[in-house]
Amino acid sequence: MKKNKKHLTREQRYQIEALLVAKKSQKEIALIIGKDPSVVS
C-alpha cells in the first residue's frame, strides 16, 4: 500500500485552507501535511 494517498481528510482540507490564507506556498503546505505538492493545488 502506498504511504502518500492523494485523498485528504476533512481536517487536512481545513489545514490547507488556513495555510493558504496565511500565504504559505503549495510546496510549504505539502511539507507540513506530508503530501505531494500536486495534491495541494
Helices and strands as residue ranges (DSSP letters): H 10-21, H 26-33, H 37-40
